[in-house]
Amino acid sequence: MPTKRKEDRYEPDPVDGLPCELVGSWVKDKHTRLRHYVDISRAARRKFDGNTSFIDLYCGPGRAKINDTTEYLPGSTVAAALEAQRNTPFGSIHFGDLDADNMQACESRLARENLGPRHSYTGPAVETAAKVVAGLSKSGLHFAFLDPYNIKSMPFEVIQTLASKPRMDLLIHLSSMDLTRNIKQYMRSGTLENFAPGWRSHVDPHARNNLALIGLVNYWCGLIRGLGYEDVSTGLELVSGNRRQPLYWLALASRNPLGTRFWGEVSNVTPQNRLPF
Ligand SMILES: C[S@@+](CC[C@H](N)C(=O)[O-])C[C@H]1O[C@@H](n2cnc3c(N)ncnc32)[C@H](O)[C@@H]1O
């Protein structure tokens, strides 16, 4: 996916002419879980009386089309904001993308649905995260969705920066295809050090790819735990495609046991779907 040229990844939406991301059908499951989490956490949001936010640092254009179909769906920021709008809207929505066209398309689509208050950013997530947290209330309830194509775009610093707010839940997408294919190259290039600082003391670089991958993801979960979060690995969901090929993990990180419980209810973490920790 990320290696495709930009023109192969997007096409104009026939309704508004804005870019629309071409995606696999599995994206529907990812958005379903995101929306369910937004829905199930509504009572917690209500207690914060508007002092809440949704943060989407890899927002995409705000609309997607399932490959080889005519099926369209809202992108992550629009989907989460629409879901919250039904009962307890977010006090603010922060969204950004490295690609300015994507950010602008997402902005237009949120504006059309009258979703807000909105704050938009163009640039790498690591910079956007710092700008976003600088304006967030310390006493608020925040929820960030991290949905990069690959781990190169998600240095651990992004998570550390967001975690500086005490009530910051994180829903993180890790592409298993990216990690499986590229783990050895990431080890050599230094990408892994940005993603999971200190990995060398915990993962054998000579281990077979699948074992190195389990070690790495386990270690990364431990780094998140080190920021005061509940154990991410117990709720780490491995989502597979229709040919049972592993596609991605979704990890929910919350410092509140209730967040972890909610995630258990909306995800499908069966023994088969878990990493063998
Ligand atoms: C998987 S897509 C996001 C899809 C979107 N979250 C959704 O579900 O509708 C990943 C996005 O990350 C953006 N991106 C790539 N590298 C980035 C970086 N370092 N910082 C922020 N955004 C980045 C890409 O332009 C792309 O729009």
The ligand as an ORCA input file, in Angstrom:
! r2SCAN-3c Opt
* xyz 0 1
  C      -3.838      4.455      6.507
  S      -3.890      6.108      5.882
  C      -5.037      6.866      6.997
  C      -6.454      6.452      6.805
  C      -7.419      7.128      7.744
  N      -6.972      7.039      9.125
  C      -8.767      6.463      7.640
  O      -8.982      5.430      8.285
  O      -9.619      6.993      6.906
  C      -2.374      6.772      6.453
  C      -2.242      8.273      6.249
  O      -1.027      8.688      6.878
  C      -0.481      9.747      6.122
  N       0.953      9.815      6.527
  C       2.019      9.138      6.048
  N       3.126      9.428      6.768
  C       2.733     10.297      7.744
  C       3.406     10.945      8.820
  N       4.701     10.736      9.059
  N       2.694     11.763      9.613
  C       1.364     11.987      9.397
  N       0.681     11.398      8.385
  C       1.351     10.563      7.584
  C      -0.748      9.375      4.699
  O      -0.739     10.528      3.869
  C      -2.133      8.734      4.803
  O      -3.151      9.671      4.568
*
